[in-house]
Amino acid sequence: MTTTEFLGERTRERDRFELALGDTFDVKARIVLLILTFLGTTSATMLTADRLMAVPKLAQIPVIAFVVISGMFCVACLWPKDYLFDDLPETYADWLADLGESDSERLEGVINLSLELANGRITHNHALNKTKAWSLNGAFWFMSVALFVELGALAYIAFAIRPS
């Protein structure tokens, strides 16, 4: 295997990886949204409970704020992005038809063009994935704080109830 073949293989692999990573972030953001739905439902239930103590009800204020902020980060992560994809094969066929070189020269030209385009796609898609990662990170941390506050409120309720 030559250096050019190795670099070409790594470039194509990274190109596919960047596309798959965007899908992975979307799946993780949907999982965070599922947890946020649970937290929102629990908060609403606690706020509407008539005989619930004041402390758990007051704990719902930061929970709701953190759920909303985390939800906004999830929406930012899931917002449609303009990922770049490999061109359709007929694009290369049209380009090759315009060349009047031998097969080996055309193959080298196609490989070089393909790698150049892949490097551009990698740079573009990586930048999109960085913003998705940042959004998902924010969503996760705000969701985690909301979850811990909610668990604290539930623990308070559990330990505050004394058997009669």
C-alpha positions in Angstrom: 0.0 0.0 0.0 1.4 3.4 -1.0 1.3 6.5 1.1 -1.3 8.0 -1.2 -3.5 4.9 -1.0 -3.2 5.0 2.8 -4.1 8.7 3.0 -7.0 8.2 0.6 -8.4 5.4 2.7 -8.1 7.4 5.9 -9.7 10.4 4.3 -12.7 8.4 3.0 -13.0 6.8 6.4 -13.0 10.1 8.2 -15.5 11.5 5.7 -18.0 8.7 6.5 -17.2 9.1 10.2 -18.2 12.8 10.3 -21.5 12.0 8.7 -22.2 9.2 11.1 -21.2 11.3 14.1 -23.9 13.9 13.2 -26.5 11.1 13.3 -25.1 9.9 16.7 -25.5 13.3 18.2 -29.2 13.4 17.0 -29.9 10.1 18.7 -28.3 11.3 21.9 -30.3 14.5 21.8 -33.5 12.5 21.4 -32.6 10.5 24.5 -32.0 13.7 26.5 -35.5 15.0 25.2 -37.0 11.7 26.5 -35.5 12.3 30.0 -36.6 16.0 29.9 -40.2 14.8 29.1 -40.1 12.6 32.2 -38.7 15.5 34.3 -41.3 17.9 33.0 -44.1 15.5 33.8 -42.8 14.9 37.3 -42.5 18.6 37.9 -46.0 19.3 36.7 -47.3 16.5 38.9 -45.5 17.9 42.0 -46.7 21.4 41.3 -50.3 20.4 41.0 -50.3 18.2 44.1 -52.5 19.8 46.8 -51.0 18.3 49.9 -47.3 18.4 48.9 -44.9 20.1 51.2 -43.5 23.5 50.3 -39.8 22.4 49.8 -40.5 19.9 47.0 -42.8 22.5 45.3 -40.1 25.2 45.5 -37.5 22.7 44.1 -39.6 22.6 40.9 -38.7 26.2 40.0 -35.0 25.4 39.1 -36.0 22.0 37.7 -38.4 23.7 35.2 -35.8 26.4 34.4 -33.1 23.7 33.7 -35.5 21.6 31.7 -36.4 24.5 29.5 -32.7 25.5 29.0 -31.8 21.9 28.3 -34.6 21.6 25.8 -33.4 24.7 23.9 -29.9 23.1 23.7 -31.5 19.9 22.3 -33.4 21.9 19.7 -30.2 23.6 18.7 -28.5 20.2 18.4 -31.4 18.7 16.3 -31.9 21.8 14.1 -31.3 20.7 10.5 -27.8 21.2 9.3 -26.4 21.4 5.7 -24.1 18.4 5.7 -22.0 17.9 2.6 -22.1 14.5 0.9 -20.1 12.8 -1.8 -21.2 13.6 -5.3 -23.2 11.2 -7.3 -21.2 8.9 -9.6 -22.5 10.5 -12.8 -20.9 13.8 -11.7 -17.5 12.1 -12.0 -18.5 10.4 -15.3 -19.4 13.8 -16.8 -16.1 15.2 -15.6 -14.1 12.2 -17.0 -15.8 12.5 -20.4 -14.3 16.0 -20.7 -10.8 14.7 -20.2 -8.8 13.3 -23.1 -6.1 11.5 -21.1 -5.3 7.9 -20.7 -7.1 5.7 -18.2 -4.3 5.8 -15.6 -4.1 9.6 -15.8 -7.9 9.9 -15.5 -7.9 7.5 -12.5 -5.2 9.5 -10.8 -7.2 12.7 -11.5 -10.4 11.2 -10.1 -8.6 10.0 -7.0 -7.0 13.4 -6.4 -10.3 15.2 -7.0 -12.1 12.8 -4.8 -9.6 13.3 -1.9 -9.7 17.1 -2.3 -13.5 17.2 -2.2 -13.5 14.8 0.8 -11.1 17.0 2.7 -13.5 19.9 2.1 -16.5 17.9 3.3 -14.6 16.7 6.4 -13.7 20.3 7.3 -17.3 21.5 6.8 -19.0 18.5 8.5 -16.6 18.6 11.4 -17.5 22.3 12.1 -21.2 21.3 12.1 -20.5 18.4 14.5 -18.6 20.7 16.8 -21.7 22.9 17.2 -23.8 19.8 17.7 -21.4 18.5 20.3 -21.4 21.9 22.1 -25.3 22.0 22.1 -25.5 18.4 23.3 -23.0 19.0 26.1 -25.1 22.0 27.3 -28.3 20.0 27.1 -26.7 17.1 29.1 -25.4 19.3 31.9 -28.6 21.3 32.4 -30.6 18.0 32.3 -28.3 16.5 34.8 -28.7 19.4 37.3 -32.5 19.2 36.8 -32.4 15.4 37.4 -30.4 15.7 40.6 -32.6 18.5 42.0 -35.7 16.4 41.1 -34.2 13.3 42.8 -33.4 15.4 45.8 -37.0 16.6 46.0 -38.2 13.0 45.7 -35.8 11.9 48.5 -37.0 14.8 50.7 -40.6 13.6 50.2 -39.6 10.0 50.9 -37.7 10.9 54.1 -40.2 13.5 55.3 -43.1 11.1 55.4 -43.2 9.4 58.7 -45.4 6.3 59.2 -48.3 7.0 61.6 
